[in-house]
Amino acid sequence: AEAEPVQGYPNLYAYFRNELRYPTEALADSIEGVVTVSFVINASGKPEQIKIQESPGAAFDKEAIRLISSMPDWKPAMLNGKPVASKISVPLTFQ
């Protein structure tokens, strides 16, 4: 089975929407864009190896990493009945 948020994807996306803070240093340029973040959900269901795949700028990277680091718990992927690490990637929209 794939790794998935304990409370489901809709809940996770609601968390992203509610918690995402547009970086104040980018306000002046009113940049909009999507940050694609990849991370590994380890066998304990925690995110690690958080990496920015694409991004409109460094200010956004910091916020994306903060969001992913503190997101709600995940159920790890299962292989042959054992939890295993798996790679996930999600888009975060800044506007």
C-alpha positions in Angstrom: 0.0 0.0 0.0 1.1 3.6 -0.7 2.0 6.0 2.1 -0.9 8.3 2.9 -1.9 11.0 5.3 -3.6 9.4 8.4 -6.5 11.7 8.0 -6.6 11.5 4.2 -5.5 13.8 1.4 -8.4 16.3 1.7 -7.4 17.0 5.3 -3.7 17.4 4.2 -4.6 19.8 1.5 -6.8 21.8 3.9 -3.8 22.0 6.2 -1.6 23.3 3.4 -4.3 25.9 2.5 -4.8 27.0 6.1 -1.2 27.0 7.2 0.6 28.3 4.1 2.1 31.7 4.8 3.0 33.7 1.7 6.6 34.9 2.3 6.5 38.6 3.2 9.8 39.2 1.3 8.1 38.1 -1.9 5.0 40.4 -1.5 6.6 43.4 -3.1 7.2 41.4 -6.4 3.8 39.7 -5.9 5.3 36.5 -7.3 2.9 33.6 -7.7 3.9 30.1 -8.3 4.0 26.5 -7.4 6.7 24.9 -5.3 7.0 21.2 -5.9 8.4 19.5 -2.8 9.5 15.9 -2.6 10.1 14.0 0.6 10.4 10.5 2.0 7.8 9.2 4.4 9.9 6.9 6.6 8.7 3.7 8.1 7.5 5.7 11.2 5.3 7.9 9.0 7.5 11.0 9.4 8.8 13.2 6.6 12.5 13.3 5.9 14.9 14.1 3.1 12.7 17.1 2.2 13.8 18.5 -1.2 12.6 21.4 -3.3 12.1 20.2 -6.9 11.0 23.5 -8.4 10.3 26.8 -7.0 9.8 30.5 -7.8 12.4 31.5 -5.2 14.3 30.8 -2.0 11.7 32.5 0.3 9.1 30.0 -0.9 11.5 27.0 -0.3 11.8 27.9 3.4 8.0 28.0 3.9 7.4 24.8 1.9 10.0 23.0 4.1 8.3 24.3 7.2 4.9 23.2 6.0 6.1 19.7 5.1 8.1 19.3 8.4 5.1 20.1 10.5 2.3 18.4 8.5 -0.1 16.0 10.1 1.0 12.3 10.6 1.2 9.9 7.7 0.7 6.1 7.5 3.9 4.7 6.0 3.7 2.6 2.8 3.5 -1.1 3.4 5.4 -3.9 1.7 4.7 -7.5 2.6 3.0 -6.3 5.7 5.9 -4.2 6.9 6.2 -0.4 6.9 8.7 0.9 4.4 10.0 4.3 3.4 8.5 5.8 0.2 9.0 9.0 -1.8 6.2 11.4 -2.2 6.0 14.7 -4.1 3.4 17.5 -3.7 2.7 20.8 -5.3 2.2 23.9 -3.0 0.6 26.9 -4.6 1.6 30.4 -3.5 -0.7 33.2 -4.6 
